[in-house]
Amino acid sequence: MKRKNAGLTNEAQPKRRHLYQGCPGRSTASRTRERQRRALVEMAKRYLRASVGFTLVEVLIALLLTALVLVPAMSAMANLLGNTVKRDVKAQALDLARSTIEALKALGADAFSKGTSVTTVTSSDGNRSFDIERVMQIYDEDSGSRLWEVTVSVYEHPMSDSATPLCSLTTLIYPE
C-alpha cells in the first residue's frame, strides 16, 4: 500500500494536531477551568436533585416547635376566657346586691324585721341562678329611732353552708 504523502519530506508532511491545538483562546489552563466548572455544575445538579422537599425529621421538628408555641398560647386564651366568665358572674352578683339594697331602702319602717332571709333569683339572661341572703339587725336602738344594719350577700345557687359569697354589701338604713 502506498502512503499518501510518501513523496513529501518531514517538513512538508502535515503535523498531527491535538484536539485543542490551534483553537484560539484555548490554553491548557482554560481547558482545566472548563472541566472544573462542568464538574461543579454537575455536583450542584446532583445536590439539588437530592435536596428537594423536607425530610421527616425536619417536619417533626417543625411540628414540635409549633406545638411549643401554640400550647401556651391556647392555654392563656382559655384562662382569659374563664376569667371573663368569672368577672361577668361577679358583676351580675354585685348588681343583684345593689338592687336588693335599693329595694330595701324604699320600704317603710314596718317592713323591717330582725333576722336572716334567703331568696333565689335567676339572672336576666336565664343562664344562672343566685341565692341572695339578707341579714337585718338593729344597729342603734338607744336613740328613739331605729337604725338598721343590712348585709346582702350573693351566692351561686345552690348555696351551701361553707359557700363563699360572690359579693357582700353592708349598709345602714334609717327607714321612714
C-alpha positions as CSV (number, residue, x, y, z in Angstrom):
1,M,0.0,0.0,0.0
2,K,1.2,3.4,-0.8
3,R,1.3,6.2,1.6
4,K,-0.4,9.3,0.5
5,N,2.3,11.7,1.5
6,A,5.1,9.3,0.7
7,G,7.0,11.7,-1.6
8,L,6.9,14.6,0.9
9,T,9.7,15.3,3.3
10,N,9.2,15.6,7.1
11,E,8.8,19.3,6.9
12,A,6.3,19.1,4.2
13,Q,4.1,16.4,5.9
14,P,1.2,17.9,7.9
15,K,1.6,17.6,11.6
16,R,-0.9,15.8,13.7
17,R,-2.8,18.2,15.8
18,H,-4.0,17.8,19.3
19,L,-7.8,18.3,19.7
20,Y,-7.5,21.8,21.2
21,Q,-4.3,22.9,19.4
22,G,-4.9,25.7,17.1
23,C,-8.2,26.8,18.7
24,P,-7.9,30.5,19.6
25,G,-8.1,31.2,23.4
26,R,-7.9,27.6,24.4
27,S,-4.9,27.1,26.6
28,T,-4.3,24.2,28.9
29,A,-5.4,26.3,31.9
30,S,-8.7,27.3,30.3
31,R,-9.4,23.7,29.5
32,T,-8.8,22.7,33.1
33,R,-11.1,25.5,34.3
34,E,-13.7,24.4,31.9
35,R,-13.6,20.8,33.3
36,Q,-13.8,22.1,36.9
37,R,-16.7,24.3,36.1
38,R,-18.6,21.4,34.5
39,A,-17.8,19.2,37.5
40,L,-19.1,21.8,39.9
41,V,-22.3,22.3,37.8
42,E,-22.8,18.5,37.8
43,M,-22.3,18.4,41.6
44,A,-24.7,21.2,42.1
45,K,-27.4,19.5,39.9
46,R,-27.0,16.2,41.9
47,Y,-27.2,18.1,45.2
48,L,-30.4,20.0,44.1
49,R,-32.0,16.8,42.9
50,A,-31.2,15.1,46.3
51,S,-32.4,18.0,48.5
52,V,-35.9,18.7,47.0
53,G,-38.5,18.7,49.8
54,F,-38.3,18.2,53.5
55,T,-37.1,15.2,55.4
56,L,-39.3,13.5,58.1
57,V,-37.0,14.8,60.8
58,E,-37.4,18.4,59.6
59,V,-41.2,18.1,59.5
60,L,-41.3,16.6,63.1
61,I,-39.0,19.3,64.4
62,A,-41.2,22.0,62.8
63,L,-44.3,20.4,64.4
64,L,-42.6,20.3,67.8
65,L,-41.7,23.9,67.6
66,T,-45.2,24.8,66.5
67,A,-46.7,22.9,69.5
68,L,-44.3,24.5,71.9
69,V,-45.6,27.9,70.8
70,L,-49.3,27.1,70.4
71,V,-49.9,25.1,73.6
72,P,-49.1,28.0,76.0
73,A,-50.9,30.5,73.7
74,M,-54.1,28.4,73.7
75,S,-53.8,27.8,77.5
76,A,-53.5,31.6,78.0
77,M,-56.6,32.2,75.8
78,A,-58.6,29.6,77.8
79,N,-57.6,31.2,81.1
80,L,-58.6,34.6,79.8
81,L,-62.0,33.2,78.7
82,G,-62.5,31.6,82.1
83,N,-61.6,34.8,83.9
84,T,-64.0,36.8,81.7
85,V,-66.9,34.4,82.7
86,K,-66.0,34.7,86.4
87,R,-65.9,38.5,86.1
88,D,-69.3,38.6,84.4
89,V,-70.8,36.4,87.2
90,K,-69.4,38.6,89.9
91,A,-70.7,41.7,88.1
92,Q,-74.2,40.2,87.9
93,A,-74.0,39.3,91.7
94,L,-72.9,42.9,92.5
95,D,-75.8,44.3,90.5
96,L,-78.2,42.0,92.4
97,A,-76.8,43.0,95.8
98,R,-77.1,46.7,94.9
99,S,-80.7,46.4,93.6
100,T,-81.7,44.5,96.7
101,I,-80.3,47.2,99.0
102,E,-82.1,49.9,96.9
103,A,-85.4,47.9,97.2
104,L,-84.9,47.7,101.0
105,K,-84.3,51.5,101.2
106,A,-87.6,52.1,99.5
107,L,-89.5,50.0,102.2
108,G,-91.3,51.6,105.1
109,A,-90.2,51.1,108.8
110,D,-92.9,48.5,109.5
111,A,-91.4,46.2,106.8
112,F,-88.1,45.8,108.7
113,S,-87.7,42.8,111.0
114,K,-84.7,41.3,112.7
115,G,-83.3,38.1,111.1
116,T,-82.0,36.4,108.0
117,S,-83.8,35.5,104.8
118,V,-82.6,33.8,101.6
119,T,-84.2,34.4,98.2
120,T,-83.3,32.6,94.9
121,V,-83.3,34.6,91.7
122,T,-82.4,33.9,88.1
123,S,-80.2,36.2,86.1
124,S,-81.9,38.3,83.3
125,D,-80.4,36.1,80.6
126,G,-81.7,32.9,82.3
127,N,-78.3,31.2,82.4
128,R,-77.5,31.5,86.2
129,S,-79.3,31.3,89.5
130,F,-78.2,33.2,92.6
131,D,-79.1,33.0,96.2
132,I,-79.5,36.4,97.9
133,E,-79.0,36.3,101.7
134,R,-80.3,39.3,103.7
135,V,-79.2,39.8,107.3
136,M,-81.0,42.6,109.1
137,Q,-80.3,43.7,112.7
138,I,-80.8,46.8,114.7
139,Y,-77.7,48.9,114.7
140,D,-78.6,51.6,117.3
141,E,-81.7,51.1,119.4
142,D,-80.8,53.6,122.1
143,S,-81.9,56.6,120.1
144,G,-85.6,57.0,119.7
145,S,-85.4,55.9,116.1
146,R,-84.2,52.6,114.8
147,L,-81.1,52.4,112.6
148,W,-80.8,49.1,110.8
149,E,-77.6,47.4,109.6
150,V,-78.4,45.4,106.5
151,T,-75.9,42.9,104.9
152,V,-76.7,41.5,101.5
153,S,-74.6,38.5,100.3
154,V,-75.0,36.9,96.9
155,Y,-74.0,33.2,96.3
156,E,-74.2,30.9,93.3
157,H,-77.2,28.7,93.6
158,P,-77.5,26.3,95.3
159,M,-75.9,27.9,98.4
160,S,-74.0,25.5,100.7
161,D,-73.1,26.1,104.4
162,S,-69.4,26.6,103.6
163,A,-70.0,28.7,100.4
164,T,-68.1,31.9,99.8
165,P,-70.2,34.8,98.6
166,L,-69.6,36.2,95.2
167,C,-70.1,39.6,96.8
168,S,-71.3,41.1,100.1
169,L,-72.5,44.6,100.7
170,T,-73.3,46.1,104.1
171,T,-75.1,49.4,104.7
172,L,-77.0,51.3,107.3
173,I,-80.7,52.1,106.6
174,Y,-82.9,54.5,108.5
175,P,-86.4,53.6,107.4
176,E,-89.0,56.4,107.4
